[in-house]
């Protein structure tokens, strides 16, 4: 009799190790597979810019809050700029490792750094400290955190500690969150703010650089080579029914991020209508 096929658990590793060919991704993936021995899993890696917790938080929310996989979807998230304390660190200590479970059943283990968890906070049933070392290795996401992640995936929740929801910052507004491979900049600005100026040209000021862009009805609502600002493809709905959508700054057929000096996550977006 053929045994019943069991769908694998999908594990996303979101981290700022460099591009996906960086050795760090290989080492972390290898260690995770070891710690998840006995479980049927598929591990996929996703790179974000170095130290950018806004990009980390955005990509986590976009993939976790929109996931239809429920308990089959897990996230291992590590962007740890160690900015919580700017003085010299003892034994490579850094931000703590925390556990979050979302309303849709998705589970997350993440370094609680900057805005890494800010976008998913409103959809989290719980956010708790994980009782594991936060020091002792420069490379904690290889040497320390995978063991804790593996224990949780195998059902050992005894390593969860106190509630740390209050240690997670709120959802940031009106800032650059993520730049995709085309140079389109996804911003945490409500597209409804553009309704009064729809089809008008705006002066955008981002990263100290200024560019005229049309408030278009969609990112292809301008001619090739022109700039636009419009509602984009990203967003999600929180358990309370509130829908979040993101505004995108785009150069059709080009790279808007390059024009603005490739701004990192967290930089504000300013705009005004032309006269």
C-alpha positions as a printed NumPy array, in Angstrom:
array([[  0.   ,   0.   ,   0.   ],
       [  1.451,   3.343,  -1.024],
       [  1.964,   5.623,   2.007],
       [ -0.015,   8.851,   2.029],
       [  2.005,  11.736,   0.637],
       [  2.561,  14.545,   3.119],
       [  3.067,  18.052,   1.806],
       [  6.372,  19.555,   2.984],
       [  6.645,  22.517,   5.304],
       [  7.883,  25.548,   3.387],
       [ 10.638,  27.459,   5.197],
       [ 11.61 ,  30.916,   3.967],
       [ 14.961,  32.283,   5.096],
       [ 14.931,  36.091,   4.849],
       [ 18.336,  37.568,   5.641],
       [ 20.846,  40.279,   4.746],
       [ 23.848,  38.052,   4.057],
       [ 24.442,  39.453,   0.582],
       [ 23.219,  37.96 ,  -2.669],
       [ 21.841,  34.425,  -2.766],
       [ 25.204,  33.04 ,  -3.828],
       [ 26.857,  34.24 ,  -0.617],
       [ 28.452,  31.501,   1.471],
       [ 26.366,  32.516,   4.482],
       [ 23.132,  31.356,   2.842],
       [ 24.717,  27.98 ,   2.086],
       [ 25.945,  27.559,   5.663],
       [ 22.665,  28.604,   7.279],
       [ 20.599,  26.411,   4.967],
       [ 22.846,  23.449,   5.677],
       [ 22.517,  23.962,   9.434],
       [ 18.753,  24.37 ,   9.226],
       [ 18.345,  21.11 ,   7.328],
       [ 20.385,  19.412,  10.068],
       [ 18.252,  20.879,  12.872],
       [ 15.067,  19.955,  10.985],
       [ 16.084,  16.319,  10.551],
       [ 12.984,  14.13 ,  10.666],
       [ 10.72 ,  16.826,   9.221],
       [  9.721,  17.083,   5.592],
       [ 10.782,  20.593,   4.659],
       [ 11.772,  22.733,   1.71 ],
       [ 14.034,  25.694,   2.463],
       [ 14.088,  28.738,   0.22 ],
       [ 16.302,  31.798,   0.701],
       [ 15.534,  35.455,   0.095],
       [ 18.163,  38.21 ,   0.289],
       [ 17.531,  41.76 ,   1.491],
       [ 20.03 ,  44.663,   1.555],
       [ 22.576,  44.684,   4.371],
       [ 21.261,  46.018,   7.707],
       [ 17.939,  47.054,   6.11 ],
       [ 15.228,  46.083,   8.59 ],
       [ 12.579,  48.007,   6.627],
       [ 13.135,  45.785,   3.587],
       [ 13.237,  42.772,   5.903],
       [  9.957,  43.673,   7.553],
       [  8.243,  44.506,   4.29 ],
       [  9.241,  41.286,   2.523],
       [  8.299,  39.255,   5.589],
       [  4.848,  40.837,   5.734],
       [  4.214,  40.603,   1.988],
       [  4.961,  36.88 ,   1.948],
       [  3.689,  35.897,   5.408],
       [  0.44 ,  37.877,   5.623],
       [ -0.575,  36.836,   2.105],
       [  0.365,  33.183,   2.582],
       [ -2.407,  30.62 ,   2.109],
       [ -0.291,  27.806,   3.57 ],
       [ -1.131,  28.423,   7.239],
       [  0.857,  26.205,   9.595],
       [  2.837,  24.789,   6.65 ],
       [  4.589,  28.148,   6.2  ],
       [  7.523,  29.051,   8.496],
       [  9.975,  31.924,   8.424],
       [ 13.552,  32.17 ,   9.7  ],
       [ 14.458,  35.858,   9.632],
       [ 17.86 ,  37.345,  10.347],
       [ 18.792,  40.943,   9.741],
       [ 20.803,  41.889,  12.804],
       [ 22.624,  45.206,  12.449],
       [ 23.263,  45.234,  16.232],
       [ 22.056,  48.826,  16.405],
       [ 20.284,  48.354,  19.736],
       [ 23.573,  49.195,  21.479],
       [ 26.247,  51.193,  19.647],
       [ 28.936,  50.631,  22.277],
       [ 31.461,  47.77 ,  21.907],
       [ 29.66 ,  44.396,  22.199],
       [ 30.608,  41.635,  24.605],
       [ 30.969,  38.2  ,  22.982],
       [ 29.292,  39.44 ,  19.769],
       [ 25.956,  39.932,  21.551],
       [ 23.075,  41.279,  19.498],
       [ 19.309,  41.756,  19.325],
       [ 17.162,  38.968,  20.734],
       [ 15.54 ,  36.105,  18.823],
       [ 11.734,  36.09 ,  19.026],
       [  8.778,  33.948,  17.997],
       [  5.61 ,  35.251,  16.36 ],
       [  2.484,  33.424,  15.297],
       [  0.103,  35.14 ,  12.917],
       [ -3.672,  34.871,  12.743],
       [ -3.377,  32.834,   9.529],
       [ -1.275,  30.185,  11.321],
       [  2.098,  31.199,   9.869],
       [  4.971,  30.977,  12.378],
       [  8.022,  33.233,  12.415],
       [ 11.329,  33.123,  14.261],
       [ 13.167,  36.394,  13.779],
       [ 15.797,  38.656,  15.213],
       [ 13.848,  41.512,  16.767],
       [ 15.839,  44.281,  15.11 ],
       [ 14.591,  47.645,  13.922],
       [ 11.399,  47.238,  11.859],
       [ 11.835,  43.544,  11.037],
       [  8.54 ,  42.677,  12.759],
       [  6.773,  46.042,  12.584],
       [  4.661,  45.216,   9.521],
       [  3.34 ,  41.895,  10.884],
       [  2.735,  43.051,  14.469],
       [ -0.959,  43.859,  13.947],
       [ -1.57 ,  40.339,  12.595],
       [  0.316,  38.497,  15.338],
       [ -1.543,  36.37 ,  17.879],
       [  1.579,  36.365,  20.026],
       [  5.137,  37.69 ,  19.955],
       [  7.403,  36.099,  22.549],
       [ 11.071,  35.971,  23.406],
       [ 12.898,  32.746,  22.537],
       [ 15.079,  31.518,  25.371],
       [ 18.402,  31.031,  23.599],
       [ 21.785,  32.723,  23.651],
       [ 22.11 ,  36.125,  22.042],
       [ 25.907,  36.134,  22.238],
       [ 28.821,  33.762,  21.823],
       [ 29.097,  33.848,  18.029],
       [ 29.558,  36.434,  15.322],
       [ 27.367,  34.204,  13.138],
       [ 24.418,  33.525,  15.439],
       [ 22.087,  32.639,  12.557],
       [ 24.309,  29.646,  11.816],
       [ 25.634,  28.666,  15.236],
       [ 22.789,  29.44 ,  17.679],
       [ 19.405,  30.283,  16.192],
       [ 18.811,  27.189,  13.975],
       [ 18.665,  24.887,  17.011],
       [ 15.934,  27.027,  18.577],
       [ 14.071,  27.216,  15.274],
       [ 14.262,  23.432,  14.894],
       [ 12.958,  22.855,  18.412],
       [  9.919,  25.039,  17.758],
       [  9.151,  23.384,  14.423],
       [  9.274,  20.034,  16.187],
       [  6.681,  21.265,  18.68 ],
       [  8.826,  22.279,  21.652],
       [  7.334,  25.593,  22.75 ],
       [  8.864,  25.354,  26.229],
       [ 11.707,  27.583,  25.019],
       [  9.336,  30.532,  24.579],
       [  9.605,  33.256,  27.197],
       [  7.928,  36.554,  27.959],
       [  5.689,  38.578,  25.684],
       [  7.725,  41.208,  23.816],
       [  5.063,  42.805,  21.613],
       [  5.751,  46.184,  23.205],
       [  9.371,  45.933,  22.041],
       [  8.318,  45.868,  18.387],
       [  7.926,  49.325,  16.792],
       [  4.771,  50.376,  14.977],
       [  4.198,  50.219,  11.231],
       [  6.252,  53.011,   9.628],
       [  4.492,  55.411,   7.263],
       [  5.648,  57.495,   4.285],
       [  9.047,  55.864,   3.914],
       [ 10.849,  53.756,   1.33 ],
       [ 10.408,  50.11 ,   2.304],
       [ 11.729,  48.009,  -0.539],
       [ 13.211,  48.318,  -4.016],
       [ 12.508,  45.5  ,  -6.451],
       [ 14.729,  44.215,  -9.231],
       [ 13.413,  46.777, -11.693],
       [ 14.288,  49.712,  -9.439],
       [ 10.651,  50.304,  -8.493],
       [ 10.501,  51.733,  -4.973],
       [  7.681,  50.494,  -2.758],
       [  6.706,  53.123,  -0.196],
       [  4.502,  52.921,   2.883],
       [  2.336,  55.786,   1.7  ],
       [ -1.408,  55.282,   1.336],
       [ -2.215,  55.579,  -2.398],
       [ -5.482,  57.309,  -1.466],
       [ -3.418,  60.398,  -0.695],
       [ -2.817,  60.711,  -4.438],
       [ -6.511,  60.802,  -5.355],
       [ -6.802,  64.628,  -5.25 ],
       [ -3.806,  64.991,  -7.566],
       [ -4.527,  62.059,  -9.926],
       [ -3.09 ,  62.623, -13.421],
       [ -1.145,  65.684, -12.252],
       [  2.625,  66.011, -12.101],
       [  4.268,  66.021,  -8.685],
       [  7.708,  66.997,  -7.487],
       [  9.219,  64.094,  -5.582],
       [ 12.002,  64.665,  -3.05 ],
       [ 13.688,  61.444,  -1.914],
       [ 17.199,  61.018,  -0.555],
       [ 17.985,  64.659,  -1.307],
       [ 17.2  ,  64.209,  -5.014],
       [ 14.284,  65.789,  -6.871],
       [ 12.346,  64.416,  -9.843],
       [  9.01 ,  65.216, -11.491],
       [  6.616,  62.267, -11.699],
       [  3.016,  61.856, -12.774],
       [  0.414,  60.671, -10.259],
       [ -0.781,  57.959, -12.603],
       [ -3.562,  55.401, -12.557],
       [ -1.21 ,  52.417, -12.419],
       [  2.543,  52.165, -12.897],
       [  2.16 ,  51.832, -16.665],
       [  0.06 ,  54.992, -16.879],
       [  2.946,  57.   , -18.344],
       [  4.949,  56.783, -21.558],
       [  8.138,  54.749, -21.688],
       [ 10.993,  56.628, -20.008],
       [  8.718,  58.779, -17.845],
       [  8.384,  58.694, -14.062],
       [  5.205,  57.964, -12.175],
       [  3.93 ,  57.513,  -8.654],
       [  0.959,  55.22 ,  -8.252],
       [ -0.679,  52.477,  -6.242],
       [  1.435,  49.357,  -6.675],
       [  0.974,  45.606,  -6.446],
       [  1.925,  45.138,  -2.781],
       [ -0.213,  45.116,   0.324],
       [ -2.278,  43.002,   2.682],
       [ -5.311,  43.002,   4.986],
       [ -4.998,  42.884,   8.759],
       [ -7.338,  40.79 ,  10.956],
       [ -9.334,  43.923,  11.879],
       [-10.235,  44.36 ,   8.21 ],
       [ -7.859,  47.241,   7.553],
       [ -6.299,  46.945,   4.107],
       [ -2.802,  48.285,   3.551],
       [ -1.611,  49.206,   0.071],
       [  1.737,  50.572,  -0.994],
       [  2.607,  53.382,  -3.367],
       [  5.344,  52.788,  -5.946],
       [  7.735,  55.234,  -7.543],
       [  8.604,  53.96 , -11.009],
       [ 10.502,  54.976, -14.108],
       [  8.788,  53.097, -16.889],
       [ 11.402,  51.141, -18.803],
       [ 14.126,  52.372, -16.446],
       [ 15.325,  52.384, -12.846],
       [ 13.746,  54.938, -10.51 ],
       [ 15.867,  53.88 ,  -7.524],
       [ 19.043,  54.723,  -9.449],
       [ 17.708,  58.207, -10.124],
       [ 17.21 ,  58.754,  -6.409],
       [ 20.607,  57.355,  -5.426],
       [ 19.316,  53.888,  -4.522],
       [ 17.83 ,  54.975,  -1.176],
       [ 17.829,  52.407,   1.625],
       [ 14.702,  51.45 ,   3.528],
       [ 13.476,  53.993,   6.041],
       [ 14.181,  57.175,   4.097],
       [ 11.124,  59.475,   3.917],
       [  9.312,  60.295,   0.694],
       [  8.267,  63.93 ,   0.243],
       [  6.127,  65.301,  -2.564],
       [  4.255,  68.404,  -3.634],
       [  2.128,  69.323,  -6.623],
       [  3.615,  71.433,  -9.386],
       [  2.105,  74.854,  -9.9  ]])
